[in-house]
Structures are given as C-alpha cells and as structure tokens.
C-alpha cells in the first residue's frame, strides 16, 4: 500500500495529498471483502416489521443504512444514489470547494435488476460478515462436469455427485462411486488440491456395500500425483464422505 510520509515544515498540504491518502485508506478497508458479494457489516437487525440502522457492504463499498419501520418481506437492501454536499471551508475567492459525498443504502420492495443487494426475509437469516467468514473460500468442483476432472478406469457416480473443494488450506472430498477397477484411479485431483505428504500417499477409511447388500469397509488412497483410488472391487459402491487433508 502507498502512504504519504508527512514531515514537519515544508509546503502546506494540498487537496490531492488528502485525496491520495483517503483513496489508499478506503482501498485497504473495502478491498478486504472483494469478491465476497453483498453482506451486513454491523446492525441491520430485524425486529417485527422494523430493521435497525447499520453498515453494509454492497458493490465494493461500505455504505450507511438508516433504520426503517413498517417493512414487508421480502425486502432488499441496495446501494442508493450518492448524495453530494458542497461545503465551502475557505472564504478566499477562487478557493476549492470540498465536496462531502454520502454513500448510503436504501430498502426496496422489488429485487434490484442491477448491482448487488442483500435480501431481508422473515424466514431466513440475513447475510452478515460472520456468514461470509464461514463460507468455503473455494467453489465446489463436481467430478465429471465440464472443465473438471473426469472419472477413470470404469468408475461411475453412484447416488450423490462426487465433489471436492478447498477451504482454508484443507481439501474436502465427498460423494458416491461404483463399478470401477480396484486400486486404479477413480479420478485425479488438480495439482493445487493434492495432499501435503511425508510419504508417497495418504490413506482414508471408507464404507461401501457389496451387490448382495452386505456392508463392507475399505480404504481410499490419494497419491502425490493426485490419483484417488480404492482397494475395493468392482462389485461394490462406496461412499467418499469425510475425506479431508491439508493441501498447499
């Protein structure tokens, strides 16, 4: 981040000095949440048909929100048009005018067609900072979908789709598979989703079911090459839920 180094003496501060520093300050605060969507930073709590004042993050800006009473559900918090206030702090002729701009949000009853918004409902919690902090930092990848790893060696999805995602340095795998070749790759994880290992592979216990209906146990192996395989035979389906490990 760029900062101004203020020293005693020298020339007076200019408007562009303060503009530069304020731009850097707001960038350091607002860009922390870039890509997280719209959410409530503080306040905006509903009680009956009222919603309290607070701060919201919408369209990359922190906005003020005033208390509203008599609301109907669902309603939507969106960015309103900024209000500009020109205030002359200098009395000299031809002096610059300092413009105060109030960035604020408003409540509307119809879903906005442009920009981000926060839904206010009486049946679901409002999206808050705590909500986004608990959300996975990576989208869920479904094996076999376009652009994602494909099934290998005769393995197929069984019941729930096979997925994987990374959240705060850990990879999670889940879903169900059947019909493949034992000890051969079910699918291959991309490089950034492969486990941090001391040895050559990581091993995880799994449960499955034989064609006759008997429950059986086995293990899934994940190698440093990203191959996910299982020691069970083609006569079973197995559940991959509960597999997680550290990744780079």
PAGUKOL-953664 format. One record per residue (C-alpha): residue in three letters; x, y, z. Coordinates in nm, 3 decimals, decimal comma, always signed. Layout:
BEGIN
+------+---------+---------+---------+
! type !      xx !      yy !      zz !
+------+---------+---------+---------+
!  ALA !       X !       Y !       Z !
...
+------+---------+---------+---------+
This chain:
BEGIN
+------+---------+---------+---------+
! type !      xx !      yy !      zz !
+------+---------+---------+---------+
!  UNK !  +0,000 !  +0,000 !  +0,000 !
!  UNK !  +0,118 !  +0,354 !  -0,074 !
!  UNK !  +0,131 !  +0,601 !  +0,213 !
!  UNK !  +0,216 !  +0,968 !  +0,244 !
!  UNK !  +0,502 !  +1,044 !  +0,477 !
!  UNK !  +0,415 !  +1,371 !  +0,650 !
!  UNK !  +0,711 !  +1,578 !  +0,767 !
!  UNK !  +0,722 !  +1,896 !  +0,973 !
!  UNK !  +0,800 !  +2,211 !  +0,781 !
!  UNK !  +0,783 !  +2,238 !  +0,405 !
!  UNK !  +0,484 !  +2,338 !  +0,194 !
!  UNK !  +0,120 !  +2,323 !  +0,312 !
!  UNK !  -0,087 !  +2,014 !  +0,241 !
!  UNK !  -0,283 !  +2,016 !  -0,085 !
!  UNK !  -0,621 !  +1,861 !  -0,161 !
!  UNK !  -0,457 !  +1,600 !  -0,382 !
!  UNK !  -0,246 !  +1,487 !  -0,084 !
!  UNK !  -0,554 !  +1,412 !  +0,122 !
!  UNK !  -0,736 !  +1,258 !  -0,176 !
!  UNK !  -0,443 !  +1,023 !  -0,234 !
!  UNK !  -0,429 !  +0,918 !  +0,130 !
!  UNK !  -0,808 !  +0,871 !  +0,160 !
!  UNK !  -0,813 !  +0,661 !  -0,160 !
!  UNK !  -0,544 !  +0,435 !  -0,014 !
!  UNK !  -0,726 !  +0,413 !  +0,320 !
!  UNK !  -1,060 !  +0,311 !  +0,167 !
!  UNK !  -0,883 !  +0,068 !  -0,067 !
!  UNK !  -0,719 !  -0,108 !  +0,229 !
!  UNK !  -1,055 !  -0,142 !  +0,407 !
!  UNK !  -1,302 !  -0,214 !  +0,126 !
!  UNK !  -1,081 !  -0,440 !  -0,086 !
!  UNK !  -1,056 !  -0,689 !  +0,203 !
!  UNK !  -1,403 !  -0,811 !  +0,106 !
!  UNK !  -1,362 !  -0,801 !  -0,272 !
!  UNK !  -1,543 !  -1,087 !  -0,441 !
!  UNK !  -1,746 !  -1,176 !  -0,130 !
!  UNK !  -2,073 !  -1,029 !  -0,256 !
!  UNK !  -2,309 !  -0,809 !  -0,054 !
!  UNK !  -2,346 !  -0,851 !  +0,323 !
!  UNK !  -2,415 !  -0,668 !  +0,651 !
!  UNK !  -2,110 !  -0,542 !  +0,839 !
!  UNK !  -2,296 !  -0,434 !  +1,152 !
!  UNK !  -2,650 !  -0,359 !  +1,267 !
!  UNK !  -2,941 !  -0,409 !  +1,025 !
!  UNK !  -3,122 !  -0,637 !  +1,270 !
!  UNK !  -3,490 !  -0,709 !  +1,214 !
!  UNK !  -3,749 !  -0,688 !  +1,490 !
!  UNK !  -4,110 !  -0,735 !  +1,388 !
!  UNK !  -4,152 !  -0,512 !  +1,085 !
!  UNK !  -3,852 !  -0,288 !  +1,157 !
!  UNK !  -3,487 !  -0,308 !  +1,061 !
!  UNK !  -3,223 !  -0,117 !  +1,255 !
!  UNK !  -2,956 !  +0,116 !  +1,119 !
!  UNK !  -2,617 !  -0,025 !  +1,031 !
!  UNK !  -2,332 !  -0,057 !  +0,785 !
!  UNK !  -2,348 !  -0,275 !  +0,474 !
!  UNK !  -2,101 !  -0,378 !  +0,203 !
!  UNK !  -2,253 !  -0,358 !  -0,145 !
!  UNK !  -2,087 !  -0,323 !  -0,486 !
!  UNK !  -1,745 !  -0,294 !  -0,325 !
!  UNK !  -1,833 !  -0,002 !  -0,097 !
!  UNK !  -1,913 !  +0,035 !  +0,272 !
!  UNK !  -2,249 !  +0,215 !  +0,296 !
!  UNK !  -2,462 !  +0,363 !  +0,572 !
!  UNK !  -2,813 !  +0,227 !  +0,619 !
!  UNK !  -3,081 !  +0,413 !  +0,816 !
!  UNK !  -3,346 !  +0,247 !  +1,031 !
!  UNK !  -3,668 !  +0,158 !  +0,850 !
!  UNK !  -4,005 !  +0,071 !  +1,004 !
!  UNK !  -4,315 !  -0,089 !  +0,854 !
!  UNK !  -4,127 !  -0,310 !  +0,611 !
!  UNK !  -4,276 !  -0,601 !  +0,417 !
!  UNK !  -4,095 !  -0,928 !  +0,348 !
!  UNK !  -3,901 !  -0,997 !  +0,145 !
!  UNK !  -3,728 !  -0,661 !  +0,101 !
!  UNK !  -3,390 !  -0,578 !  -0,043 !
!  UNK !  -3,104 !  -0,351 !  +0,063 !
!  UNK !  -2,925 !  -0,192 !  -0,233 !
!  UNK !  -2,688 !  +0,094 !  -0,298 !
!  UNK !  -2,866 !  +0,425 !  -0,339 !
!  UNK !  -2,751 !  +0,720 !  -0,546 !
!  UNK !  -2,471 !  +0,906 !  -0,359 !
!  UNK !  -2,570 !  +1,243 !  -0,212 !
!  UNK !  -2,320 !  +1,524 !  -0,266 !
!  UNK !  -2,287 !  +1,818 !  -0,028 !
!  UNK !  -2,063 !  +2,104 !  -0,139 !
!  UNK !  -1,924 !  +2,281 !  +0,165 !
!  UNK !  -1,701 !  +2,589 !  +0,134 !
!  UNK !  -1,439 !  +2,574 !  +0,406 !
!  UNK !  -1,229 !  +2,853 !  +0,254 !
!  UNK !  -1,355 !  +3,206 !  +0,218 !
!  UNK !  -1,096 !  +3,327 !  -0,036 !
!  UNK !  -1,210 !  +3,389 !  -0,391 !
!  UNK !  -1,149 !  +3,102 !  -0,634 !
!  UNK !  -1,074 !  +2,862 !  -0,348 !
!  UNK !  -1,152 !  +2,493 !  -0,394 !
!  UNK !  -1,479 !  +2,362 !  -0,261 !
!  UNK !  -1,465 !  +2,045 !  -0,057 !
!  UNK !  -1,744 !  +1,808 !  -0,160 !
!  UNK !  -1,880 !  +1,574 !  +0,104 !
!  UNK !  -2,038 !  +1,264 !  -0,051 !
!  UNK !  -2,270 !  +1,041 !  +0,150 !
!  UNK !  -2,263 !  +0,683 !  +0,026 !
!  UNK !  -2,568 !  +0,508 !  +0,162 !
!  UNK !  -2,802 !  +0,216 !  +0,107 !
!  UNK !  -3,178 !  +0,200 !  +0,083 !
!  UNK !  -3,451 !  -0,058 !  +0,127 !
!  UNK !  -3,666 !  -0,153 !  -0,174 !
!  UNK !  -3,951 !  -0,400 !  -0,212 !
!  UNK !  -3,863 !  -0,536 !  -0,558 !
!  UNK !  -3,548 !  -0,735 !  -0,639 !
!  UNK !  -3,293 !  -0,494 !  -0,793 !
!  UNK !  -3,215 !  -0,564 !  -1,159 !
!  UNK !  -2,866 !  -0,413 !  -1,141 !
!  UNK !  -2,586 !  -0,429 !  -0,888 !
!  UNK !  -2,564 !  -0,631 !  -0,568 !
!  UNK !  -2,824 !  -0,646 !  -0,295 !
!  UNK !  -2,896 !  -0,805 !  +0,043 !
!  UNK !  -3,222 !  -0,994 !  +0,090 !
!  UNK !  -3,415 !  -0,921 !  +0,410 !
!  UNK !  -3,654 !  -1,206 !  +0,488 !
!  UNK !  -3,864 !  -1,323 !  +0,782 !
!  UNK !  -3,782 !  -1,688 !  +0,703 !
!  UNK !  -3,402 !  -1,684 !  +0,656 !
!  UNK !  -3,113 !  -1,508 !  +0,833 !
!  UNK !  -2,961 !  -1,203 !  +0,671 !
!  UNK !  -2,617 !  -1,243 !  +0,513 !
!  UNK !  -2,358 !  -1,100 !  +0,754 !
!  UNK !  -1,981 !  -1,076 !  +0,791 !
!  UNK !  -1,993 !  -1,386 !  +1,011 !
!  UNK !  -2,176 !  -1,570 !  +0,733 !
!  UNK !  -1,912 !  -1,499 !  +0,469 !
!  UNK !  -1,628 !  -1,585 !  +0,707 !
!  UNK !  -1,780 !  -1,932 !  +0,743 !
!  UNK !  -1,832 !  -1,983 !  +0,370 !
!  UNK !  -1,582 !  -2,203 !  +0,181 !
!  UNK !  -1,309 !  -1,998 !  +0,014 !
!  UNK !  -1,324 !  -2,218 !  -0,298 !
!  UNK !  -1,615 !  -2,323 !  -0,520 !
!  UNK !  -1,729 !  -2,685 !  -0,515 !
!  UNK !  -1,587 !  -2,887 !  -0,807 !
!  UNK !  -1,806 !  -3,173 !  -0,934 !
!  UNK !  -1,613 !  -3,462 !  -1,093 !
!  UNK !  -1,729 !  -3,530 !  -1,447 !
!  UNK !  -1,864 !  -3,178 !  -1,506 !
!  UNK !  -1,728 !  -2,968 !  -1,796 !
!  UNK !  -1,383 !  -2,834 !  -1,712 !
!  UNK !  -1,348 !  -3,064 !  -1,409 !
!  UNK !  -1,157 !  -3,394 !  -1,361 !
!  UNK !  -1,324 !  -3,694 !  -1,528 !
!  UNK !  -1,391 !  -4,045 !  -1,396 !
!  UNK !  -1,131 !  -4,307 !  -1,489 !
!  UNK !  -1,096 !  -4,686 !  -1,509 !
!  UNK !  -1,468 !  -4,761 !  -1,529 !
!  UNK !  -1,567 !  -4,572 !  -1,212 !
!  UNK !  -1,907 !  -4,401 !  -1,219 !
!  UNK !  -2,105 !  -4,177 !  -0,988 !
!  UNK !  -2,344 !  -4,361 !  -0,754 !
!  UNK !  -2,612 !  -4,156 !  -0,581 !
!  UNK !  -2,457 !  -3,829 !  -0,466 !
!  UNK !  -2,226 !  -3,650 !  -0,709 !
!  UNK !  -1,854 !  -3,675 !  -0,636 !
!  UNK !  -1,714 !  -3,337 !  -0,539 !
!  UNK !  -1,408 !  -3,170 !  -0,391 !
!  UNK !  -1,321 !  -2,820 !  -0,271 !
!  UNK !  -1,055 !  -2,640 !  -0,070 !
!  UNK !  -1,126 !  -2,429 !  +0,238 !
!  UNK !  -0,853 !  -2,256 !  +0,438 !
!  UNK !  -0,578 !  -2,492 !  +0,336 !
!  UNK !  -0,778 !  -2,817 !  +0,360 !
!  UNK !  -0,931 !  -3,021 !  +0,078 !
!  UNK !  -1,264 !  -3,199 !  +0,128 !
!  UNK !  -1,391 !  -3,488 !  -0,088 !
!  UNK !  -1,738 !  -3,643 !  -0,089 !
!  UNK !  -1,998 !  -3,829 !  -0,295 !
!  UNK !  -2,052 !  -4,190 !  -0,404 !
!  UNK !  -1,895 !  -4,410 !  -0,674 !
!  UNK !  -1,932 !  -4,763 !  -0,813 !
!  UNK !  -1,824 !  -5,006 !  -1,081 !
!  UNK !  -1,455 !  -4,930 !  -1,125 !
!  UNK !  -1,130 !  -5,122 !  -1,105 !
!  UNK !  -0,977 !  -5,173 !  -0,761 !
!  UNK !  -0,653 !  -4,987 !  -0,687 !
!  UNK !  -0,691 !  -4,784 !  -1,006 !
!  UNK !  -0,761 !  -4,410 !  -1,018 !
!  UNK !  -1,122 !  -4,306 !  -0,968 !
!  UNK !  -1,027 !  -3,953 !  -1,073 !
!  UNK !  -0,720 !  -3,729 !  -1,046 !
!  UNK !  -0,707 !  -3,416 !  -0,831 !
!  UNK !  -0,558 !  -3,098 !  -0,982 !
!  UNK !  -0,211 !  -3,012 !  -0,851 !
!  UNK !  -0,324 !  -2,745 !  -0,603 !
!  UNK !  -0,565 !  -2,996 !  -0,441 !
!  UNK !  -0,314 !  -3,272 !  -0,373 !
!  UNK !  -0,217 !  -3,361 !  -0,015 !
!  UNK !  +0,091 !  -3,241 !  +0,168 !
!  UNK !  +0,263 !  -3,570 !  +0,245 !
!  UNK !  +0,568 !  -3,701 !  +0,425 !
!  UNK !  +0,541 !  -4,033 !  +0,239 !
!  UNK !  +0,410 !  -4,119 !  -0,106 !
!  UNK !  +0,035 !  -4,139 !  -0,035 !
!  UNK !  -0,243 !  -4,063 !  +0,213 !
!  UNK !  -0,499 !  -4,329 !  +0,310 !
!  UNK !  -0,857 !  -4,289 !  +0,440 !
!  UNK !  -1,113 !  -4,544 !  +0,557 !
!  UNK !  -1,441 !  -4,569 !  +0,364 !
!  UNK !  -1,757 !  -4,780 !  +0,376 !
!  UNK !  -1,940 !  -4,946 !  +0,089 !
!  UNK !  -2,193 !  -5,213 !  +0,000 !
!  UNK !  -2,149 !  -5,534 !  -0,197 !
!  UNK !  -2,401 !  -5,644 !  -0,461 !
!  UNK !  -2,556 !  -5,882 !  -0,209 !
!  UNK !  -2,629 !  -5,595 !  +0,029 !
!  UNK !  -2,357 !  -5,663 !  +0,284 !
!  UNK !  -2,175 !  -5,363 !  +0,424 !
!  UNK !  -1,800 !  -5,367 !  +0,374 !
!  UNK !  -1,509 !  -5,141 !  +0,463 !
!  UNK !  -1,207 !  -5,042 !  +0,263 !
!  UNK !  -0,969 !  -4,755 !  +0,212 !
!  UNK !  -0,911 !  -4,476 !  -0,037 !
!  UNK !  -0,556 !  -4,383 !  -0,131 !
!  UNK !  -0,456 !  -4,038 !  -0,258 !
!  UNK !  -0,108 !  -4,015 !  -0,405 !
!  UNK !  +0,122 !  -3,720 !  -0,460 !
!  UNK !  +0,026 !  -3,744 !  -0,828 !
!  UNK !  -0,333 !  -3,663 !  -0,729 !
!  UNK !  -0,479 !  -4,005 !  -0,815 !
!  UNK !  -0,772 !  -4,103 !  -0,592 !
!  UNK !  -0,810 !  -4,484 !  -0,584 !
!  UNK !  -0,979 !  -4,751 !  -0,372 !
!  UNK !  -0,884 !  -5,108 !  -0,278 !
!  UNK !  -1,242 !  -5,238 !  -0,316 !
!  UNK !  -1,354 !  -5,434 !  -0,622 !
!  UNK !  -1,600 !  -5,354 !  -0,897 !
!  UNK !  -1,883 !  -5,537 !  -0,718 !
!  UNK !  -1,946 !  -5,254 !  -0,469 !
!  UNK !  -2,048 !  -4,896 !  -0,438 !
!  UNK !  -1,871 !  -4,683 !  -0,182 !
!  UNK !  -1,913 !  -4,353 !  -0,001 !
!  UNK !  -1,630 !  -4,099 !  -0,011 !
!  UNK !  -1,773 !  -3,865 !  +0,254 !
!  UNK !  -1,547 !  -3,749 !  +0,537 !
!  UNK !  -1,219 !  -3,740 !  +0,344 !
!  UNK !  -1,016 !  -3,426 !  +0,417 !
!  UNK !  -0,648 !  -3,336 !  +0,427 !
!  UNK !  -0,408 !  -3,044 !  +0,419 !
!  UNK !  -0,304 !  -2,909 !  +0,080 !
!  UNK !  -0,064 !  -2,638 !  -0,041 !
+------+---------+---------+---------+
